[in-house]
Amino acid sequence: MSAEGAHPPLAVRTLVSLGLLLWLLSGLSCVWEVLALQMPDSPFHVGVLAGPIVQLRAFSFGLGTASLLLAWLWPQLYGPGRGLPVLGLLLVGSLLHVGALAYAAGQGMVGVQLLDPRLDSRLVVYVRGFAHALCLLALVAIGVRATRRFR
């Protein structure tokens, strides 16, 4: 990476921060999920479906793990100051996707129906699709770079 005691590159710090924040969100979602699973008569019941919260928890944990793994691999894939457009695509896609999942969990909606009668549910699906496309573009670019780099 760099000399001992030097700061890691911006991309690595960003990916580590993203990964740790997503793990924190996943942990908080575990608590939220437990509260959503309480009996409706319980004072601890939060009144939303647990399924969307589970989606948020699982996606946040998986994406956080992938971000931390990518932070470890980033210096071998891109030199200092390189690959920032790919990092931008990944960050925007990740934050949009997690934001859409968090909104859906807060509203108690699964957010997977393309022709849902609720406008906000359709918007969640469209934002998730767009965010997924951004993340997929970034992952394809990283995969192509890794294939060429590690040949």
C-alpha positions, -999 to +999 in steps of 0.1 A: +000+000+000+020+030+012+048+038+036+043+027+072+025+054+092+011+071+060-026+075+055-043+050+032-056+064-001-089+083-001-107+054-020-096+029+007-107+052+036-140+058+018-147+021+013-137+012+048-160+040+062-188+028+039-184-008+050-184+000+087-214+023+084-233-004+066-224-029+093-236-004+119-269+000+099-272-038+097-268-041+135-294-014+142-317-031+117-314-063+139-328-043+168-355-028+146-364-063+133-368-077+168-391-048+177-411-053+146-416-090+155-431-083+189-468-090+194-491-061+183-502-057+220-467-053+232-454-018+241-422-027+222-440-033+189-431-007+162-460-015+139-443-022+106-436-055+087-404-073+095-398-084+059-386-051+046-364-046+077-348-080+070-341-069+034-324-038+047-304-057+073-292-084+049-284-060+021-265-036+044-244-064+059-236-079+025-227-046+009-207-036+040-187-068+038-181-063+000-170-027+006-144-039+032-131-066+009-129-041-019-110-017+003-084-044+009-081-051-029-083-015-041-046-007-039-038-037-061-065-027-086-060+010-089-031+033-082-033+063-059-059+088-072-072+064-098-105+046-102-125+075-086-153+073-113-158+036-104-158+045-067-183+072-073-206+048-092-204+023-063-210+049-036-239+066-053-255+032-061-249+019-026-263+049-009-294+051-032-301+014-027-298+015+011-318+048+012-346+032-008-345+001+014-346+022+046-376+042+033-394+010+024-387-006+058-399+026+075-432+024+055-436-013+059-434-020+022-414-046+004-409-024-027-407-050-054-438-045-075-433-026-107-470-019-111-479-012-075-509+012-071-489+032-045-467+058-061-441+057-033-438+019-037-432+022-074-406+049-068-388+027-043-386+000-070-374+024-096-347+039-073-336+004-063-334-007-100-314+024-109-291+020-079-286-016-087-276-007-122-250+018-109-235-008-086-235-034-113-217-010-137-191-004-110-187-041-103-183-049-140-156-022-143-138-036-112-141-072-125-127-062-159-098-043-141-091-073-119-091-097-148-066-076-167-045-068-137-042-103-122-036-122-155 
